[in-house]
Amino acid sequence: MRRVLAFTLIEMLVVIAIIAILAAIIVPVYSRAKDSALRSDDMASMNQLRSALQLYLTDQGGYPPQLLGYVTLYTSGPMAGNVIPANDLKSYLFPKRVGSLNTFQPAYNRFAPLDTTLGYYPTQDSRAVGSAPVMDLDGDGDIDSADDLPFARQAFGPPAAGYDYANDPGGVAMCLGGGIACPPANKALFYNVSGYDVAFVPDGAGSDRPELRYTLFWTGYAFDLDGDGVRGSSFDDPRQMGYDSPPDDTIITWNSYFRNYLNNGVPLQQNREILLFVGGSAKPADANGVHNRSWRYEVNP
């Protein structure tokens, strides 16, 4: 009689259990390795953007109003009035100084070259004015409450949670005066693939908000909110790309695609943000801190 060899039920279950344990060990390790590789790629792209900006600065004497550029339409021919795809765009940095559209598109950004959006200001620093000075703005040699001036803070904030972005007639973020919808002709549209110009984040009410990541000016002085008839001030925060020779710790843009969020849309306190500075390479930062202070975030508060 020939003997039949086979697994018993117990043996089969043991093998399945071992495979499940190995999978539980390997999958997180693989996910972390992939995440780390994507972060490294994005940091390299951001450093490439910084190099391109320095070339642009040398050529033009200042920084461009946007990194990839505002949405551009065909002006003639059968496509007149339609959006020029981002990969066909001729803009400030692309393709002359940055030859690949991928450089403007973070790894976790999945938008297509024709996708566009309005831009909205990120979260304003909620700390009381006078309680959080960052630099010596009045020139007295001390960093104290007198250096935390109202108009040197971010001029405008994001719309309230649950705002109907899809039906916004013009984009409240990009109009001088703020809070007033722009006429349609004046709205500022961005290419979604340019995740270093605008990035989408949870607004805490089930929607995604398109937030500005790069702009020349952020503060009230830059928009003449003090009513003196002059844009800009010697008391303004110089860490803005629109001013001549911004300090090395000026934040050019930031990468928020690696954040982990709570259910209310607030990022966890983890070094999952990537900041790009005028005077140095891209560096990790606390995602929660950047969410709360945006461009005003201090690396060593």
Secondary structure in CASP SS format (residue, H / E / C, confidence):
PFRMAT SS
TARGET T0000
AUTHOR 0000-0000-0000
METHOD secondary structure of the structure
MODEL  1
M C 1.00
R C 1.00
R C 1.00
V C 1.00
L C 1.00
A C 1.00
F C 1.00
T C 1.00
L H 1.00
I H 1.00
E H 1.00
M H 1.00
L H 1.00
V H 1.00
V H 1.00
I H 1.00
A H 1.00
I H 1.00
I H 1.00
A H 1.00
I H 1.00
L H 1.00
A H 1.00
A H 1.00
I H 1.00
I H 1.00
V H 1.00
P H 1.00
V H 1.00
Y H 1.00
S H 1.00
R H 1.00
A H 1.00
K H 1.00
D H 1.00
S H 1.00
A H 1.00
L H 1.00
R H 1.00
S H 1.00
D H 1.00
D H 1.00
M H 1.00
A H 1.00
S H 1.00
M H 1.00
N H 1.00
Q H 1.00
L H 1.00
R H 1.00
S H 1.00
A H 1.00
L H 1.00
Q H 1.00
L H 1.00
Y H 1.00
L H 1.00
T H 1.00
D H 1.00
Q H 1.00
G C 1.00
G C 1.00
Y C 1.00
P C 1.00
P C 1.00
Q C 1.00
L C 1.00
L C 1.00
G C 1.00
Y E 1.00
V C 1.00
T C 1.00
L E 1.00
Y C 1.00
T C 1.00
S C 1.00
G C 1.00
P C 1.00
M C 1.00
A C 1.00
G C 1.00
N C 1.00
V E 1.00
I C 1.00
P C 1.00
A H 1.00
N H 1.00
D H 1.00
L C 1.00
K C 1.00
S C 1.00
Y C 1.00
L C 1.00
F C 1.00
P C 1.00
K C 1.00
R C 1.00
V C 1.00
G C 1.00
S C 1.00
L H 1.00
N H 1.00
T H 1.00
F H 1.00
Q C 1.00
P C 1.00
A C 1.00
Y C 1.00
N C 1.00
R C 1.00
F C 1.00
A C 1.00
P C 1.00
L C 1.00
D C 1.00
T E 1.00
T E 1.00
L E 1.00
G C 1.00
Y E 1.00
Y C 1.00
P C 1.00
T C 1.00
Q C 1.00
D C 1.00
S C 1.00
R C 1.00
A C 1.00
V C 1.00
G C 1.00
S C 1.00
A C 1.00
P C 1.00
V C 1.00
M C 1.00
D C 1.00
L C 1.00
D C 1.00
G C 1.00
D C 1.00
G C 1.00
D C 1.00
I C 1.00
D C 1.00
S H 1.00
A H 1.00
D H 1.00
D C 1.00
L C 1.00
P H 1.00
F H 1.00
A H 1.00
R C 1.00
Q E 1.00
A C 1.00
F C 1.00
G C 1.00
P C 1.00
P C 1.00
A C 1.00
A C 1.00
G C 1.00
Y C 1.00
D C 1.00
Y H 1.00
A H 1.00
N H 1.00
D C 1.00
P C 1.00
G C 1.00
G C 1.00
V H 1.00
A H 1.00
M H 1.00
C C 1.00
L C 1.00
G C 1.00
G C 1.00
G C 1.00
I C 1.00
A C 1.00
C C 1.00
P C 1.00
P H 1.00
A H 1.00
N H 1.00
K C 1.00
A C 1.00
L E 1.00
F E 1.00
Y E 1.00
N C 1.00
V C 1.00
S C 1.00
G C 1.00
Y C 1.00
D C 1.00
V E 1.00
A E 1.00
F E 1.00
V E 1.00
P E 1.00
D C 1.00
G C 1.00
A C 1.00
G C 1.00
S C 1.00
D E 1.00
R E 1.00
P E 1.00
E E 1.00
L E 1.00
R C 1.00
Y C 1.00
T C 1.00
L C 1.00
F C 1.00
W C 1.00
T E 1.00
G C 1.00
Y H 1.00
A H 1.00
F H 1.00
D C 1.00
L C 1.00
D C 1.00
G C 1.00
D C 1.00
G C 1.00
V C 1.00
R C 1.00
G C 1.00
S C 1.00
S C 1.00
F C 1.00
D C 1.00
D C 1.00
P C 1.00
R C 1.00
Q C 1.00
M C 1.00
G C 1.00
Y C 1.00
D C 1.00
S C 1.00
P C 1.00
P C 1.00
D C 1.00
D C 1.00
T C 1.00
I E 1.00
I E 1.00
T E 1.00
W E 1.00
N E 1.00
S C 1.00
Y C 1.00
F C 1.00
R C 1.00
N C 1.00
Y E 1.00
L C 1.00
N C 1.00
N C 1.00
G C 1.00
V C 1.00
P E 1.00
L C 1.00
Q C 1.00
Q C 1.00
N C 1.00
R C 1.00
E E 1.00
I E 1.00
L E 1.00
L E 1.00
F E 1.00
V C 1.00
G C 1.00
G E 1.00
S E 1.00
A E 1.00
K E 1.00
P E 1.00
A E 1.00
D C 1.00
A H 1.00
N H 1.00
G H 1.00
V H 1.00
H H 1.00
N H 1.00
R H 1.00
S H 1.00
W H 1.00
R H 1.00
Y C 1.00
E C 1.00
V C 1.00
N C 1.00
P C 1.00
END
